Amino acid sequence: MAATEKTIAQVEKLSGGYDAGFYTEIESEKAPKGLNEDIIRFISAKKKEPEWMLERRLKAYYHWLKMPEPDWAKVKFTPIDYQDAYYYAAPKSMENAPDTIDDVDPKLLDTYEKLGIPLREQEMLSGVKNRSAVAVDAVFDSISVATTFKKELKKYGIIFSSLSEAIQNHPELVKKYMGSVVPYSDNKHACLNSAVFTDGSFVYVPEGVRCPMELSTYFRINEMNTGQFERTLIIADKGSYVSYLEGCTAPMHDERQLHAAIVEVIAHEDAEVKYSTVQNWYPGDFNTGAGGIYNFVTKRGLCEGRNSKISWTQVETGSAITWKYPSCILKGDNSQGEFYSVAITNGYQQADTGTKMIHIGKNTKSRIISKGISAGHSDNTYRGVVKVMPGAENARNFTVCDSLLIGNDCGAHTVPYVESRNNTATLGHEATTSKISEDQLFYCMQRGISKEEAIALIVNGFAKEVLQHLPMEFAVEAQKLVAISLEGSIG
Amino acid sequence: MININNLHACVETADGEAKEIIKGLNLEIKSGEVHAIMGPNGVGKSTLSYVLSGRDGYNVTDGSVELDGVDLLKLNPEERAALGVFLAFQYPVEIPGVNMNVFLKAAVNALRKQRGENELDALGMLKLIKGKSKELGISDDMMRRTVNVGFSGGEKKRNEILQMAMLEPKFCILDETDSGLDIDAIKVVADGVNKLRSPDRSFLVITHYQRLLDYIKPDIVHVMADGKIVKTGGPELALELEEKGYAEFLKAEEQEKAA
């Protein structure tokens, strides 16, 4: 091994073991740097969008120019220079969308393969007979590379495609639902996304259909100085069920990168949507905090119909800054919202994450379980809102926020807001803060378990209540990720 | 088996100063022997158990400790565990959310890995746990709970003995295993220890009271005072201590030496 390579390998090892940090050499087509009306027209033209879509984008853009940055999160960073980034980057080979997976640039397929996401359906099925298949939409920088199992899903009437395709093929659904849960004026990051979003996934599950496999999107940011602005829209019609997962990684670049996404979920009467995230964006340099992803995401679900249910589960281990509050609007009577979260920060990461549960309908129920783990010099905040509107008779919420500290230089904060405007509501809140003790570590080590392994064991125990809500396929990966994220957290 | 030679060790105090607790301790335990160390509070008995198992903050300033000729002091706690050092804690530690099964599997496999043996799969582990807990009369229910959380004093100590049985150490230190136990619980724990006695396993039993030694019969009894072993004898020494009390016993010893 050449000396330089050796050094790189060593540095990578020291940087907290981020093994998704590789960069794929690929010829890429970019929009000119910076943001203005022409860029938005460029993106819209690239995607051959209908006029109404372009109009929406421009409306959002001009609103965005006037909007202030949200300032209430407990995160510190230098202001974003919006003109110093690229808003569109796509592999050249994708210029004319390949017809089949065999026409996709092997380099792209290899990238996903390396990340453990095979995109060829037969490969996915081979050797995993006992595992149910997972349909994947793979998004690379600004574009969807491939969506698997589309045909299989079509038999059930399920639409699973990139959002760009959905705009072409199902404009009526996109027009009706996009922006109905997260309006473009919601906040500055969401507004930017509404103007420049490039791709993402679209899911529609028709009435009475129980989706036979897990659906997932795998987001990859590859290019330097490029923002990723994906948008996901999930619609579960009456009495349907779908479980959806998303995973995210990025190479290690020294420059900070912006990721401003929107996820909208709509659940009609008796429908249930389970949305799981394992977020492992590059967290920045372990020792200096340089680089990393700004993860500014607006995720919101609308329980539109009676007895509908939306459940968010997230494992947040990556990103330099996480700003994210997957929320539920409980509009339908008897509807339910759930939020299960594990947020791990290490090195110089900052996370401000939590949820909003807005109770509007009668007998609505919500449940919040948040587990924050801080190590190194990081800062980890839970921020949550539980709001009971006057008409929400017998609304119920139960919240648990637990924080675990590793070492003496990190911070954990819990900021719960509770607002009840109906006196029949029952709201419960529990919070704890604890530290991994020397006693616990020594006890494990005396039994032969190494310090790193002991920390992973203790943290996985701490987060178990949340991890068990992940689909089986993800749970094991998530446990490993927990261990990797905490490497180097104790000297 | 274990050879401790002129051991001196310090503990870091709250103000960051090093305070010498072990002051020239000598001890040799041969294979298959059970030794007891008795002594009043604060003479360094628990410190000795931490020094031998390698806990952070307990620093050896002089002397040597060898297990079957291997210098223990150079090794970190998990390496010592792999060599066969086991400490039954005076206060077993709670680990919330971590299942007993998961913990035992992690420990057994960590040791197997260090020893270059194959790791056990879930089924193999289950068999091992079932077998050992049955031998020791421990209920399956305890295995489904999280490590030491909500365990009674007796359950915690039985859990220590179960771990000892699972990890099959060479050299076991029992740090005041009788503290906080009623007579019945002491019998159960002592029974467990007696089942584990074997010609290639040694024990160091640390206790205040002779009572435990009625059930775990030692070969040799040592009296510890001020960081050293001041007297060594047979089981009858424990009875003598019980009768006289530590203060009188130590005073008599001093007078004898002076004379």
Interface residues (C-beta under 8 A of the other chain):
Chain A: S437 E438 D439 Q440 F442 Y443 C444 M445 Q446 R447 G448 I449 S450 K451 E453 L457 I458 N460 G461 F462 A463 K464 E465
Chain B: S53 G54 R55 D56 G57 N76 P77 E78 A81 A82 V85 F86 L87 F89 P92 V93 E94 I95 P96 G97 V98 N99 V102 F103 A106 A107 A110 L111 Q114 T146 Q163 L167
